[in-house]
Amino acid sequence: MIKFGKVLRQLRAERGLGIKKLAPGLGVTYSYLSKLENGEVGPSEDMVARVAKYFDYDQGRLLLSAGKVPAEILEILQNNPDEAIEFLKDRFGRANDRRS
């Protein structure tokens, strides 16, 4: 999984935006964006939402890149823990076992 900072940097580069130009559009300082891109700080869920909206990027994927679980996924896991865990292990566990 690509980390949030790398995704942010890629999105910014694809638009040809400098960090100083993007910062006001997201309502933050350019130094904060630099820290996000370099992994020095993690984003809040609000910041993830702003980046997703600004770049029209999937918020769930962006949340995962920030190490956060999207609310709807967390609800599924909490409401169906046994089935969810079993499904994830069946679906993805074997692939991870082969890489070890």
C-alpha positions in Angstrom: 0.0 0.0 0.0 1.3 3.4 -0.9 1.5 5.8 2.0 -0.6 9.0 2.1 2.3 11.4 1.6 3.4 9.6 -1.6 -0.2 9.6 -2.9 -0.5 13.3 -2.1 2.8 14.0 -3.9 1.6 12.0 -7.0 -1.7 13.8 -7.1 -0.1 17.2 -6.8 2.5 16.3 -9.5 -0.2 15.0 -11.9 -1.9 18.4 -11.7 1.4 20.3 -12.0 0.8 22.0 -8.7 3.6 23.3 -6.5 3.3 22.7 -2.8 2.9 26.5 -2.2 0.1 26.8 -4.7 -1.8 23.8 -3.4 -1.6 24.7 0.3 -4.2 27.6 0.2 -6.6 25.4 -1.8 -6.5 22.8 1.1 -6.6 25.5 3.8 -3.1 24.6 5.3 0.4 25.9 5.2 2.9 24.7 2.6 5.2 23.6 5.4 2.4 21.3 6.8 1.9 19.8 3.3 5.7 19.2 3.1 5.5 17.3 6.4 2.6 15.3 5.1 4.4 14.4 1.9 7.5 13.4 3.8 5.7 11.3 6.3 6.7 13.5 9.2 3.1 13.9 10.3 -0.1 12.0 9.6 -3.2 13.6 8.3 -6.4 14.0 10.2 -9.6 12.4 8.7 -10.7 16.0 7.8 -7.5 16.6 5.9 -7.9 13.3 4.1 -11.4 14.4 3.1 -10.2 17.7 1.9 -7.5 16.1 -0.3 -10.0 13.6 -1.7 -12.4 16.3 -2.6 -9.8 18.6 -4.1 -8.4 15.9 -6.3 -11.6 14.0 -6.8 -9.9 10.9 -5.4 -11.5 8.0 -3.6 -11.7 8.9 0.0 -11.7 5.3 1.3 -8.4 4.5 -0.6 -6.9 7.7 0.7 -7.9 6.9 4.3 -6.3 3.5 4.0 -3.1 5.1 2.7 -3.2 7.2 5.9 -3.5 4.1 8.0 -7.2 4.8 8.8 -10.1 2.5 8.3 -13.1 4.1 6.4 -16.1 4.3 8.7 -18.3 2.0 6.5 -15.6 -0.7 6.5 -15.1 -0.4 10.3 -18.9 -0.8 10.8 -18.9 -3.9 8.7 -16.0 -5.4 10.7 -17.6 -4.5 14.0 -21.1 -5.8 13.0 -19.7 -9.0 11.5 -16.4 -9.7 13.1 -16.2 -13.5 12.7 -17.4 -13.5 9.1 -15.3 -10.5 8.1 -12.1 -12.0 9.6 -12.7 -15.4 8.0 -13.4 -13.8 4.6 -10.3 -11.7 4.7 -8.1 -14.6 5.8 -9.6 -16.8 3.1 -9.3 -14.2 0.4 -6.0 -12.6 1.3 -4.3 -14.8 3.9 -3.0 -17.4 1.4 -1.4 -14.8 -0.8 0.4 -13.3 2.1 1.5 -16.8 3.2 3.2 -17.4 -0.2 5.1 -14.1 0.0 6.6 -15.0 3.4 
